Structure formats: structure tokens, C-alpha cells
Amino acid sequence: MSFPSDLEIAQKAQMKPIADIARSLGIDPDLIEPYGRTKAKLPLNLIDDAKAAKSKLILVTALSPTPAGEGKTTTSIGLNEGLNKIGKKSIVVLREPSLGPVFGMKGGAAGGGYAQVVPMEDINLHFTGDFSAIEKANNLLAALIDNNLQNRKRTLNIDPRTIGWKRVMDMNDRALRDITIGLGGTGNGIPRQDGFNITPASEVMAILCLATSFEDLKKRLGDIYVGQRWDRTPVYARELNAQGAMALLLKQAIMPNLVQTLENNPAILHGGPFANIAQGVNSVLATKMGLSLGDYVVTEAGFGADLGAEKFFDIKCRAAGLKPSAAVIVATVRALRYHGGADVKDVNTAAPDRIKAGLANLGRHIENIAKFGVQAVVAINQFPTDTEEEIAMIKAYCAERGAEAVLAQGFAKGGAGMTDLAQAVVRVAEAGKSNFKPLYALDLSIKEKIATIAREIYRADGVDYSADAETALRRIDKLGLNNVPICMAKTQYSFSDDKALRAAPTGFRITVRDIEISAGAGFVVPICGEIMRMPGLPEVPAAEGMDIDLNGVISGLS
């Protein structure tokens, strides 16, 4: 008998009413805003900073992934189930899935096997409308910008060539990366070059995930940098009177979402920036909500630790005053085979020699986490094709580097397969050995901060800048934004900006081809290598295998 699909497992879940999940957290059900029977919004007044400071925050990150992903969300959910099984009051706090990967490569992003958050179909599709609200707020600002170009009586004299604000859509569509708008005559606006990013790359998404209150949200929205006037002075969203209407559209979206796991433990989902092109972590408000309601919070940062974890530490923890108690690095045997030189089609074939070569990738991630003063545990996310010899090699390698490696069987066994990992995490968290510190000081120059990340996290020999990037640096200086953190946009498949360089490459340089300004979010985004902020669909999109029958039963999500 074959193992059931993620969707089949999710569709058989015995979900509790969301009011019962709220009660388990000590929340009066009258305080939540239900979205049907199994989803709800949580009011921000439930956040208790004093309680949050006493709870333990566990970050789940990973080694550099294969194109298939290594199960970071599955491990996060499974760890939360395991912590609850050993008697800890734990909440998993995650990002919301984007429709781009759902219909593109992944086919779903709500965990896997018996470690999932539910209702899985709703979470993977429109959920509570947060992404739609972010799209609308982003695109309202875009419409106001073009309307101002058209309006000669109330013009801000914006130079159209300098407008950096793009429209967004939550779907992979490479044809929209670079477009021309305003064609068809004077009544249709001013012709100019424009383009679309995917919604998780929107600065509005970044702002929502870093805002600490509704007031802070409005200020950040007003601080969005739009472009320059003809006299080269900056233009911000507040000069278009955009922030009030944008915040209005985000009235519900700013509230974290409460759902449940397959084992009826509480889960909070909120925000969804990608880690290769944005900060890759859920919202500050959701994390503080979890810390206010539970004693342990398990959260994740996207892709490898060189991306999501670095940004979690240097951007989110710094902004929100968070101090992680431990980190979990998810590793898979197949990814280590891949980094050891196996072709992607051969990663499910046992190859101890490949493991030996690929372990350098995991070792570098362990070293990097330690640079932030955080103690790491390695979770070996088990697959049926793993061999005992390969698993033993990983455990021995990690032990030599002072990190315990534990087999994680959440996919196949749910919480029962994650108690060993949960106990290892508790040992680290309660020992109090982690002493978080950011990688770099904010008073360094932008180039110095980029160089620090490239040297310390990627192990690059140096950083090269294109002419566009140098121009952006001068603009950043004029805007007074030198003292902000860095949000690197880079391939997730390598420590370098070349996805073909696997394991732990050395002897390379990073190329920054441009730098985008996210003044409202409070960081700048160096664009490295060939990374795109609007992905394309793969040759065979996951969407081709999806359907819905006459009774409304969905198939093909996974």
C-alpha cells in the first residue's frame, strides 16, 4: 500500500472548530474574527510584550536546498507537534504560501505527510485574503503614481524614468517582468517602462511583516521611496497621500491568522516574503503573538541559512528585539548527495562518497549560525531512500562540530516521530547557551555591510558592483539610508551567486548588479547574479496536475 498524498492526509483531518483552538490558548472565542469554521484572525491587543520576552523562540532553517526543497516547513510543524507531545506549550508560527510556487514548482506549502497545517486547501489558495490585500495596496500606490504623472494641476513633477515602484501579482509570470504601459493615446496615461514583481517581493509585504503596530504600518507605507522629481529631489508615498488608503486595504491583513495542525495544536500563519528576493520570514506581529500565547514558538526562515536565517537575525530580530534560544538546521541525505556532485535525477540513490563531499555545505551552515551566537541542532529530515550508513556519517560529522544531529520523522509519523528532536531542542534552549548578536553594526557603510555578509556567510573573496549598483549607492547616500540593514537577493542553491557552485565553494566573488531601495521596510536590497523578483513557471508547472470535481473536491495539491 502506497503512502497517501499530502492532500489525501489533509482531507481526512479531524479538525476542531477554531473557537476550540482559541480556547486552548486561553483566548475568549468572542475576541477572534472567524473566517469560516477553521480559520480566524487574532486581534493585536492579545500581544503581551512582557510575556513574549519570557518565551523561547526556536528558528528552523536549512542547508542549501535542492530544487525540490528539503522539508523545512514539514520539520517546523513536526517539531511543534513533538514539543507539545513532550508537554511543552508550543505554537508554530509560519509564513503563508504564495500561489506562485503552489502552481509552479511546489504544488503546495503547508507542510507534508503527517506534519501539516490545515485546512490545507484554503491555506494554499486564497486563505484569508492577506495576499490579495497586499496586492491591492501595492497596486493602488502604482495607480496613484501614474495618475500624478497624468495630472498637470496637482503634479509632483516626478521623472518617469526614475520610478522604481512596480506592480505586483501573486503568480509566476515571466512575461510581466518588463512591460510598457500608458499606450493607446493621451487618455491612457503617460507611456513608460514598467513591470511586475511577484507579491512576496513587494515592499508592502516586507512592511507588513516588519510593522509593530497599525501606526507603525502607516508610517512605513508613507516612507516608501517612489522615485525622483525632475530636480532630482526624492518623492515618497506620503507626498501622494497614499498611506491612509493603503493602510485601509490592510486593515484585516495586519492581523495574524490562527489555524491548527493535524494534531489539533495551534498554528499562526502571517505574511509570506520569499527569502531569495525578500526577507523570507513571517511577521513580527505573528511571532510576538505566538510568544505571548505559548511558552515555545517554532518559526522558520526561507531557503538556506545563508539567506533566510541571516535575514531573520540581521533584519527581523534586530528590528523586533527578538532573541532566539536555539536554531534547527534541516538537512536531508538527498541534498547532501546533491552537494557532493550527484545529478538532481540521482539524488535518491545511495552514495556515501557523495555524502562525504557534500557535508561541507552543512558544516558551513553550522559555522554560520554560531557566528550569531545561537546554538544549532541538526534535523535529518528522513526519506525512504536514506541509508543507515549515510545517516551515521551525518551524525558523526555534526558531533565533531559540536552540533547534535537527530533523525526527524515528522512526515511519516507526525509528532510521535519528532519527540527526539523536540527533546534535543529543549536541552539547548533551556541550557541558555545561545547569546544572540547580529552579524554587523548598522553604522557601517552599505558596502561594508554587504562585504561582511559576503565574506562571513558566503565565504566570497570580494564583491563587484555594476554601474547601476554604484549609481544606486550614491542615491542611497543622498537619501540618508546608509544606516539600514541589508536584504540580499541571491540564488538559494549556492553560497555564491552562481547556482551551479554546490557544497562549500571558495575562490569566487559576488556581483551586485543593482540595489533596490525599500525605505518603508527599512532596508536596501542588493540584487546579485541572475536572481529575478518575478519568477517564471517551470517547464511542467504543478498547475497542470490540479483539478476540482463536480462535488468541489480538489486534487493535485501536494
N, C-alpha and C positions, 0 to 999 in steps of 0.2 A: 504494500500500500504506500503510495507516494505521500510526501509531506504536503499538507494543504497550503494553498497560496495565502499570502498576507490578507488579501481581500476576503477569502473564504473564512479565515480565522476571525477577522473583524466583524463579518456579517453574522457570526454566531455568538458574538459577545453578549453577555448578560449585563447590560448597562443599568446603573442605578439612576433614578431621577437626579438632576443636577442639584436640586434642593437638598438631597441627602448628602451629596458630596460637600456642599457648602456647610451643612451641619457638622460633618466630620472635622472641619477646620474651625469650628466654633463660630461660624458666621450665621446670623439670623437670615433665613431664606428670603425674608421680605426686603433685605438690603441689596440683593443681587438683581441684575436685569437679565431675565431669561431670554435666550434665543431658541425657542422650542423647548423640548423636554430634557435635552442632554448637553446644552451649551449655555453659558451665561457670561455677562460682563461683570467685572468686580469694581466697585467704586473706589476711588483713590484714597478716600478717608480711612480705608482699612490698613493703610501703610502706617507702621509704628517704627520709627527710626531707632528708638531705644531697644525694642525687642529685636529688630533686624541686626543690630550690632552684636548681639549675643549668639546668633545662629551661625552655623557653619556652612560655608559656601564651597562647593566642590565643582571644579571645572573639568569637563570632559573634552579632550582634544584628540589629535591623532597623528600618526606618521604621515608622510606624503602619500596621498591616495593613488590607487589605480583609477581608470575611468569609471569603473563600476561602483566606487565608494567602498568604505571599509566598515560601515555599520556604526557610526558614531552616535546617531540618534537612537538606534536599537540598544546600544550599550548604555546610553544615558537613561533610557526608560527602564531597562532591565536592572540597572544599578539602583534606581529609585525603588523598584519592586523589592529588590534584595534588602535594602536598608529598612523598608517597612516590615519585611519578614523577620528581621532580627530585632525588631522592637523600637526602631527609630521613627520619629515623626518626620517623614521626608516628603518633599514635594519636588517634582521635576518641572523645570521652567525652560521652555524651548521656544524656538522661532516658529513662525507659521510658514508652511510650504508655499513656494511660488509656482504658478501654473506653467512657467517656462520649463523647468526641469520635469515637472509632472507629465507634461505632454511631449517632452523632448527625450531625455536620456533615462531618468529615474523611474518614471511611471507612478511615483508616489513618494512621500517623505514624512510618514507618520510613524516611523519605526518599522519593525519587521518581525515575522513569526509570532511568538507569544510575548513579545515586548513591543507593544504598540499603544498609542493613544487613540481613543475613539470618541465620537463617531468618525471613523477613518475616511469615509467618502466625503463628508462635509468638510473635514479639516483639509483635505487635499484639493477641494474645489473652491467654492466661494466663501465658505466658513461663515464668519460674522460680518463680512464686507469691509474689513480693515484695508485690504489691498486696494479695493475699489475706491475707498475714501482717499487714500494716499494718491492714487492716480488722479482723481478729480482735483485735489488741492494743487498738485504739481501742474496739471494742465490748465487750471484756472490762472495761475501766475503766467504761464506761457501765453494764454489768450490776452491777458491784460498788457503784457509787453507788446504784442503785435498791435493791439488796439491803440496803444500810446504812439506807436510809430505812425499809425494812420491819422491820429487826431492832432491836427495842426494848432488848435486853440489851446489845448492843455498839454502840449508836448513836453517831454523831459529832454528832448534833443539827444536821444540815445543813438549812438553809432551802431547800425545793424551788424556791422562786421565784427563787433566785439561781444555780441550777445552769446553767453555761454550756457544759458538755460535751455535744456532740451525737454521735449515732451516725453512721456513715458507710457508704456503699455506692458502688462504682465504676461508677455508671451515671447518666446524666441522668434525673432523675425529679422533676419539679416538685411532684408530689402529696405528696412526703415532706418538703417544706421545713418545714411546720408541722403537727404532729400532736399528738394526745392519747394518752397511754399509761396503763397501770395500770387500765383499766376492767374491769368484769366481776366485781367483788367483792373482798373483803379478801385472798383468796388470790392475787390477780394483781398485787399491788403497790399503791403509792400513786398515785392519779390525778394527773397533772400534764401541763403542756405540754412538748413535746419537739420534735425534728426531726432531719433528716438533712442532712449535708453530703456532697459528693462526696469520695471517698477522697483525691484530690490536695490537698484543702483541709484534711485532718486535721492536727492538730498533731503527731501521731505521724509523719506523712510529713515534716513540717518538721524534727522532731527527728532522724529517721534521716539526713536529708540534711545536718545540721549536726554530728552526733556525730563525734568524733575517735577514739573507741575504744569498746569494749564497756562499759568502766567509765563513760565519759562518757555513753553512751546510757542506762544505768541511772539515773544521777544526774538527767539531763534528764527522764526519764519520771517520776521521783519528784517533780520540781518542777512538774509540771502543776497549774495552778490549777483547782480543781473548782467552787468557789463559796464561800458563807459559812455559818457557823453562825447560829443564831437570835440569838446575842450579837454578830453581825457580825464575828467573827474569821474569818480565811481558812482554807480546807480545801484541802490538796494531796493528790495521788495517793499519796504516800508514807504518809499517815495511813490510807489504806485498804489498805496493804501491797500495792499494785498493781504496783510497778515490777519486781519479780522475775519474776512470771508474764508481764508484758507483754514483758520482755526475752527471756524464754524463747521466746515466739512469734516473736521477731525474730532468733533465733539464726542462721538462714541468710540472712534478708533483709538483714542488715547487710553481707554480703559482696558486692562488686561483681560484675557479670556480664560474662563475656568472650564476644563473638561475632565476626563478621567482616563486611567489606564485600563488595560484588560482585566486587571485585578482590583479594579474599583478604587485605586488610590488617586488622590487629586493631582491634576497636572494643569499648569498655567502656560498658555501659548500667547506670544505677543511679539509683533514685528517680524521682519524677515530679510534683513540685508544679507547679500552674499558676502563671503569672506575673500574671494579673489578680486572683487571690484568695489567692495564697501567694507564696513567694519565687522560684519559676519557674526553678530551676537544679538540676542533678544534685548528687549528694552530694559532700561534702568528701573522703570516703574514696576515691571513684572518681576524682576529679580528681588527688588525690595519688598514687593508684595509677598513673594514666597518666603523670604527671610522673616517677615512679620508674622506669618501664619504657621510656619513649621520650624523645626529645630535643625534640620538639614535641608539644603537646597542643592539639587543636581542641575547644572546648566551646561550647555555646550557652546563651543565656538567653531565656526565652519572650517572645513578642509584641514590641512596640516597645521601643526603648532607654529610653523613659521609665518602663517597668515592669521587665522582666527585667534589663536591663543595670544600672539604678540599684540594684536589689536585689542583683545579683551583686557589685557594687562595695561597697555600703554594708553589706551583711549578710554575704555569704559570704567575700569577700576579707578583710574586717576580722576575721572570726572565725577564719579559717584561715591568716592571714598570707600570702595569695597576692598576687603582683604580676604582672598581665598585661603582656605585651610588646607587644601590639597588639590592635586590635579591628577587626572586619569588620562593616560596616553593609550588610545586604541590602536592595536596592531593586529594585522592578520598575516597568516602564513603566506597567503597568495600575494599580498602586497610585497612581502619581503622577497619572495621568489622573483617578482617583477623587478624590484630594485636590484636584484642580483643578476639581472640580464635576461630573464625569461620573457619570451614574447607574450603579449597580452592574451593570446589564444591558448597559451600553455601554462597559465598561472595556477591551474587546478591540478597539475601533475607534480607529484612529489619530487623534490630536488634539493636535498640537503646542501649541496655545493652552492646553489643559488641563495639559499637562506644565509649561509656564511658570508657571502659577498654583500647581500642586501641589508644585513644587520647594522651596517654603518649609518643608514638612514635613521633607524630607530635610535641609535646611540646619540646622534647629533640632536635629535628632539629632546632626549632626556637631559643632555647638557644644557640645551637652551632654556628649558623650564626652570632648571636650577639657577640660571642667571637672574631670574625674577624673584629668587628667594623662596620658591614654592617646591615642596616635596612631591614627587610624582610616584604613582603606581601604574604599572603597565597592565592593560587588559587585553588578553589574547582572545579576540572575538573568533570563536571556533566555527570552522566549516567542516563538512563531512570528509573533504579531501585532505585534511590535515593529518600528518603522521605523528606518532609519539616521539620519534627521533627529532623531528623539526621543532616540536613544542618544547622538548627538553633543551634544545640548543638556544632557543629564545630565552627561556628561564635562566639558564646559566649565564648568558651574555648580560642580561639585566642585573642579575645578582652581583656580577663583577663591578657594575657601575652604581651600586647602592640603591637600586630600584627593584622592589618586589614585582614579579610578573605572575599574574593569576589568570587561570582559564575562565573565560566568560561564556556562559551557555544560556544567555537570556533568550536568544532566538528560538532555541528548541525547547527550553524548559521554563521560560518566564523567570519569576523571582526566585524559584527554587534552584535555578541554575546560576544565580548571581550572589548567593549569600557569602561565598568565599571572598569574592571581590568586595562586597559590602563591608565585611569584617576587616579586610586589609585597608580599605579607605578610612574606616573609623579609627583604626590603630594610628594611622598617620595624622588624621585630623585632630584626634584627642591628645596626641603627644605634643602638639603645639610647636612643632619644629619649623613650620612654614613662617617666614617673616617677609611678606611681600614688599617688593620695591620695583618701581618702573625701571626700564632699561636705560632711559636717557632723561636728561633735565630739559625742561621746556625752554630755558633761556639760551640753549644752543641755537645756532643758525639752522635754517631749513636744511641746507646742505650737510651740516654736521650731524643732524638727526638722521637723515637718510643714510649717510655714511656709517653711522653707528649700527643701524639695523642691517645694512648690507654686510658689514664686517662681522658683527657679533652673532647674528641669526642665520644669515645665508652663507657666511664664510667667503664672500666675494673679495677679490683683490682691490676693487675700487668701483667707482660709479662714473659713468659718462653721461653727459647731458646734450640733448639736441638743441638746435637753435630755438625751437618753440619752448622747450623747457627753461632755457635761460631767460627768455622773454617773460615767461610766467613767474620766474623767481623775482625778477625786477618788479613785476606788478604786485606780487605778494608783499614785497618790502614797502612799496608805496602805500599799500592798504593797511600797513601796520599789523600784519598777520604772522610775523616771524615766530612768535611765542606760542604756537599751537602744535598739537601732536600731528604725527604723520600717519596716513592711512594708505599703505602701499597697495597698488593694483598690479597683480602679478600672477603668472600661471600657478595653479595649485599642484602641478605634477612634479615640480622640481624645486630645490632650494634656489636655483638660478632663475633667470627669466627665459630660459630655453627648456621647454617641456621634455626634450629628448635627453637631457642630462639627469640620469637617475641616481639613486643611492645618495652619496655624500660628495658631490663634485667639488673640486678645488681648481684653482688656476683660471677663474673666469671673472668677468666684470659685468656689472648690471648697467643696462642702458635705460635712462629715463627719457622718454620721447615727448612727454608733455606733463604738465601739472595742473589739475583742476582745483578750483578754489571752492571750498564748502564753508563759507564764513558763518552761516547759520548753524551748521553742525559743529563748527569749531575745530576743523582740521583741514589739511590740504591733501590731495590725492595724486601722488606721482604715478603716472601710467608707464609701466615697464613692458618692454618687449612687444609682443603681438596681442596682448590682452585686449578684449573688446567689452564695452559696457552694455552692448546689446548682443547677446549670444545668437547663434544660428541653430537650427534644428539639425540633428544627426541624419545620416543617410536613411536610416529606418527609424522614424520617430515613434516613441511609445504610443502616441495617439492612434496609430494605425491598428493597434491591437485592442482598442477600447470600444465599448458598446453599451447600450442600455436596452432592455427588452420591453415588451408591451406592458409588463407589470411594474416597470420602473426599477428593475434590478440591474445594477451596474456590474459590468465585467471588465477585466483588463487593467484595473488599477492594481498596483503592487507596491 
